[in-house]
Amino acid sequence: MSEETHDAAIRGPVAIRAAVFVSGIVGWMLTITFCFCLSDLDTIIASPTGLPAAQIFLNAGGRAGGTAMLFFVILVQFFTGCSAMLANARMAFAFARDDAFPFSSFWSRINSLTHTPVNAVWLVVLFCTCLNLIGIGSTQTIISIFNVTAPALDLSYIAVVVAHIVYAYRVQFIEGPYTLGHWSRPVNAVAITWVVFISTILFFPTTRPVTPENMNYAVCVAAFIALFSLTWWWIGARKKYTGPRTKDLLEVVPSEDAEEGFDRIHDYAA
């Protein structure tokens, strides 16, 4: 997304920090609210609705109030899915554009009518639909797929940090406006240690004794994804992928912002 953001070196970090700060405050408030609304924890967990959060809504607001609150939760989940699909489609297009995908020339094609990567969007939509259809046939399989999302996301964050540390003396890095300076190494070390630790914990089964029914098979899904990615990299991507090719798509645009243009028009009219 930073490729399409004006002043990405500044606005990107600002957006990340703002999102973390706002999410932390709102999440803390939501947690406190849930704790105040808890009555009998065992009864809520064993709720006939199958959703402990929905049972909390029902207990706090009754049938009408609980239904209304659950509706807004579902609405938020819907828009979250839309934003996630947007980010996935953008990422799929970027990988296809850089020849890192199988059949990259097809997935990176830009629609002549909409001027958008329609093929990449439909790839993400169909792939996500197929993943959700798995839940109809096997609840345990779809839960394993969902369980791998959190550690996979965390590991993708530190992949860049690890690469920066490994190649620090081989590649010249140009620091942006936001930098930790001398604190970069210890902070990065703490981040890597924490992510490796929490990702390992998230792959563990949640109950004991471990049986084939309650086993957390997320590690198997992660192993399959890693094996597929490494296989494709070795077979084809390593011969074609050279990194982001955004420079090939750059167009000359006016350097001044729209606000500056309006100011000049206003000054000229005055």
N, C-alpha and C positions, 0 to 999 in steps of 0.2 A: 504494500500500500504506500510505502514511503516514496516509491518511484513516481507516484502521481500527486505527491503532496508538495505544495509550495513551501520553500524554506524547511525542507524535511529535517535537516540537521538540528533545527531549533524546535519546530512544532511537533516532531515525532517524540522526542524525549518529554516535552511538556505534556503531550497527550497521555503518554504512558504513566507519568507520575500522577497526573490528575485522575486517571482511571483507577490506579491503585489506591490513592487516597480516598476518593469518593466511595469506591467499593468496600474499602475497609470500614469506613464510618457507617455506611448503610448496613453492611453485613453485621457489624457489631450491634447496631440498634435492633435488627431483626432477630438476632440470637437472644438478646435480652428480653424482647417481647415474647418470643416462644417460651423462654424459661418461666416468665410470669404466668403464661397461660397453661402451663403443664399442670395436670391434676394427678392422675395415676399413670406413671410412665409405662408400666407393663401393659395396662389396658390400652393405652394409645398405640403402643407398638403392635399389639395384637388386634388392631382395629379391623373390623369387617370390610372397611373400604379398601384395605390394602395399602393405604397411603397415610402414614402417621401425621404428616403435615395437614392433610385434609381433615383428619379427625380433630386436630387442634382448632382449625377454623370452625368446624361444626360445634365444638364445645364452647367456643368463645362467642360466636355470633348466631347460633341457632341454625336452622335449616336454610332460611333465606339469606342471612348474613354470611354464613359459611359458604354457600353456593356462589354468592357474589364475589367473595374474596378468592375463591378457587378459580373463578372465571378470569379474574385479572392475572392470576398466576399462569394460567394456560395461555392467556394473551401475550404475556411477557415471554414465555417459552417459545411461542410461535415467532415473534420478532427476533428472538435470539437465534432461532434456527435459520431465519432469513439472512441475518448478518453473518452467521457462520458459513452458510452456503455462498454468500458473496465473497468472503475471504478465501474459501476453498477454491472457488472458480477462478479468482484472480491468481491464486498460487498455481493452480493447474495450468493456466494459460502461460504464466511466467516460465514454468518448467518446460512446457511444450515449445515455447518460443526459443528457449536455450538448447533445444534438442536433448533434453534429459528424460523425455517420456517415450514409451513405445508409440509409434505412429505420430510422432510430434508434428509433422507437416499438416496432418488433418486436424488435430486438436488445437493448433495455434492459428487456424484459419480465421480471418476476420470477415464477418458478414458484411457484404457490400451495401445492404440496406440499412442496418442498424449501426454499423461500424463498431460492433462489439464481438467478443469471442464467443459466439453462440454455441459452437461445438464444445468448448471447454465447460460452459455452463451446463449443458445437457449431460456431459460426462459425469459431472459432480452430482446432478440430480438423480440420474439413473443409478449411479453407484450407491448413493445414500439410500435410495429406495430399495435396492436389492439387499443392502445390509439390514434394513428394518424388516424386510420380509423374512429374514432368517429367524426373527423372533417368533413368527407364527409356528414354525416347525420345531424350534429348540430354544427354550428360554435360557438354558444354561450357556448356550453358544453366544447368544446376543449379549448376555450379561458379561461374558468374558471379553467380548469386543468393546463394550462400554467401559469395562474396568481398565483397559489398556490406554484409554484416552488421556487420563490425568498424568501417568508417568511418561507417556510418549510426548506430551506437550512440554512437560518440565525438562525432559532430556533434550528436546529440540532447542530450548532456551540456552542451555549450557553448552551445546555443541559449538555455537559461535564463540563462546568464552574460551572453551578449550582450544579451538583453532587459533584464536588470537594469542594465547599463551604459547602454543607449540611453534607458531610461525613468527613470533615476535622478533626474532633475530634473523629471519630469512626474508621477510617482506617488510617494506617500509610502510608503516601505518601513519596516516595523517589524522591527528586527533581533531575532533569537532569542537563546537562551542561547549558541549557538556563533557567533562572529563573528570575522573577521580584523581588524576595525577599520581602521586606516590602511593595513594591508598588503593590504587587499582588492583594490584596483586593480592593483598590480603583480603579485600572484599570479594574478588573473584574466587579465591581459594575457599572462602566460607560458602559462597553460592554453590560451587561445584560439590563441596562436601555435603551440604544440606540436600541438594537435589538427588545425588546418588543414594544418600541414606533414605530419604522419603520415598524414592522410586522403588527401592528394594522392599521397603515395608509394604507399599501398595500392591506388590506382586504376591504377598503372603496370603494364605487362606485366612478368613475372618473368624473361623470357629475351630475348636478342637473337641474331639479328635478329628483329624482330617480323613475324609472319606471321598470316594469318587463323586458323590453327589454334592458335597460342599467345597470341593477343591476349587481354587482360583486358577482357572486356565488362561488367565490374561498373559502369563509368561509364554504360553504356547503360541498365542496370537502374535505377541511381540516378536518371538523367534521367527515365525513365518514371514512377517513383514520385513524383518531384517534380512532374512535369507533371500527373499524375492528381490529386495532393493539391491543387495550386493551382487546377486546373479545378473540382474539387468545392467548394473554398472559395469561389470566385468565383460559381459557379452557385447554391449553396444554403446552405452552412454559415455564410457571413458574415452572412446575414440572420437566423439563428437562434442561432448560438453566441455566448454571452455570458460564457463561463468556467465553472468548476466550480459545480455546483448542489448542493453537499453540504448547504447550510443547509436546503434544502427537505426533506431526508430525515432530519434530526436528530431524535432522540427523547430525551426526558428520562430520564436514568438516574441512579442514586445516584452521588454524587461520591466517596464513600469507597471505598477498595480493599477487596478481599476479605480481605486480611491484617488490615486495621484492624478489619473486622467480626469476625473470629475472635478478635482480641485483646480486643475488648469483651465478647464472649461468655465468654471465659476469665476476664476480670476479674469479670464478674457472677457466674459460678459460684463463683469463689473467695470 
